[in-house]
Amino acid sequence: MSQDSLFSSGQELANLVVSSDLLHDSWATIYELLSHAYLNNPTNLAPIAFKVYYPYNTNGAIIAFVSSPTCTTVHHLQKEMVSSEDLKGSQLDFDFISTKLNPHFSVHKGAIALFASLLNQLSALKLQLDSFSPLIITGHSLGGSVASLFTLWLLDNISLKDNNKRPTCITFGSPFLGDRGLQQAISERPSWNSSFLHVASNQDPIPRFFISPTNGFSGSIPQSCVYKPFGTFLLCSDSDCSCFEEPESVLELMMAMNSISQQQDNGFLVFNYGPILECLKHRVICKGTSQLSDFGVSQLQAGIILQLEAIGIGGQQQTSNMSFLRSMEERVKASFVKKTNAFDPGKKLSKIKEDMAYLEWYKKATLNEGGCYICFKERGSGSRDVVKSREEIVKRHRILTKYWKRMVAEVEKLPQKEEAAFRTRWLYGGTNYRRMVEPLEIAEYYMKGNRDYVNFGRSEHYKLLEKWMNKDKIGGIANDRRKAVSLTEDSCFWAYVEEAIITSKGLREGSSEEKEKSRRNLVNFGEYVMSLIRSYSVSTEIFQPQSTFMKKWWQEYRQDILSSLYSCPLTFYMENEEYRSYA
């Protein structure tokens, strides 16, 4: 997707949305409930009302929330927030929204109070919604804020695999719900963020209530504006509309609408979105940008100008204000970069499998020549084909490591519940990658003359993959195994072998004190290797005659080991060639 189409598609998306029945059905339920609960019943003192509607012949349902017109006052629309810390441990604990990157957030206190007043009824309703599809949660004004909170409450119980059960939240004229912490925590879950559509008219002051008055054309957002948007916004005027997703652009546009429309605001009367939706549905919104080509603007700028005009803040004055136009253009480009750089693990999985398959081939091709570890470490060893393939293996190694580092970093951002689900889905592949690729990294580390890879050279993503494997018991030791694994389970095995080689030099050349220290270290190494052998957790590759374990450690230092560690079980095992029956 180009930068031009990224912005101009806003009107196409808006056209698609308003031409469907989704918005009209949602608003119809809201207006029916609003009329029944408040407009035709002025004595009703309840601040919030909701009702479940069944407008479809299928199992679908619409749950509508509306707030009393008396709620829509400066008193109820106060800017005060309540933090997630203050809600912890209460019935209104929304801590599930928190993520590792955004552990703290705040939400509108008035919205929380309204949600709390319905808590018992919503708790009972929540248990009945599993069978509804589609499920639309909708609300008007502060009722929209309650609808958003209820939707988040439902999203917490939906697994990554149950996309068809995910509710869609549509709000009309709803004020912003929370601060940047809430915005970013929701944005970290694309499936959550895409569940929200907020409809706001340039004639309705409520959506802009929490935006501090400022010059909308200045291109600057005041620090005092602590409320932040999330989800997709359908901004509309009485004649046109357009969709926006990038949060900072939404905020800046709402500020511009606020500046232009201040003189038009007539208190906080209930704004009726019905006529606007009906007008937009029957209006052809397809427009070209050729009409602006003579004004010396780019296609991207032309698309921006048309969208600004669609939401009632365009015209010749806006077109001539190049600072505002450039500001919006930069936000579009930044959003484009963010979208194109977004990490999609599933999209790259087939390529990753191809790289892993190549490494599997390399492992098999080098088996009779000492194994992939020594062939990779010693550039000139192995057959001509193996040596020639090493450059390709280095490339595949880099690609795989880049992928899994990014994968681990993305999982680390997720909240604990989603992290566990994500780990379960991808950890098997991550474990095979670690056992296949980390030995190659160990080979490069010791090629450079480094020491103690485990403590000083090991990448954090390998540590986390191993930690998660142990926690989830994926690829763990099987007590009844009677056959050697194809990949040594401990991906740091060759690092311990390299350290044993270095230690064995001390056993041969060191002082009495150094020899005793080396002997103790080799005893520990022997116990470690024997534990892997007894559980069949080490590959037969290590016993190949040309392997680093056999050639560089056992054969090179055999006499020194025999004289100092004859009673060691590993020494006895190796000297009696019991490894020949290991398979």
Buried (B, 14 or more C-beta within 10 A) or exposed (E): EEBBBBBBBBBBBBBEBBBEEBBBBBBBBBBBBBEBBBBEEEEBEEBBBBBBBEEBEEEBBBBBBBBBBBBBEEEBBEBEBBBBEEBEEEEBEBBBBBBBEBBEBBBBBBBBBBBBBBEEEBEEBEEEBEEBBBBBBBBBBBBBBBBBBBBBBBBBEBEEEEEEBBBBBBBBBBBBBBBBBBBBBBBBBEEBBEBBBBBBBBBBBBBBBBBBEBEBBBBEBEEEBBBBBBBBBBBBBEEBBBBBBBBBBBBBBBBBBBBBBEEEBEEBEBBBBEEBBEBBBEEEBEBEBEEBEEEEBBBBBBBBBBBBBBBBBBEEEBBEBEEBBEBBBEBBBEBBEEEEEEEEBEEBEEEBEEBBEBBBEBBEBBBEBBBBBBBBBBEEBBEEEBBEBBEEBEEBBEBBBEBBBBBBEBBBBBBEEBBBEBBEEBBBBBBBBBBBBBBBBBBBBBEEEEEEBEEEBBBEBBEBBBEBBEEBEBBEBEEEEEEBBBBBBBBBBBBBBBBBBEBBBBBBEBEEEBBBBBBEBBBEBBEBBBBBBEBBBBBBBBBBEBBBBBBBBBEBBBEBBBEBBEEBBBBBBBBEEEBEEBE
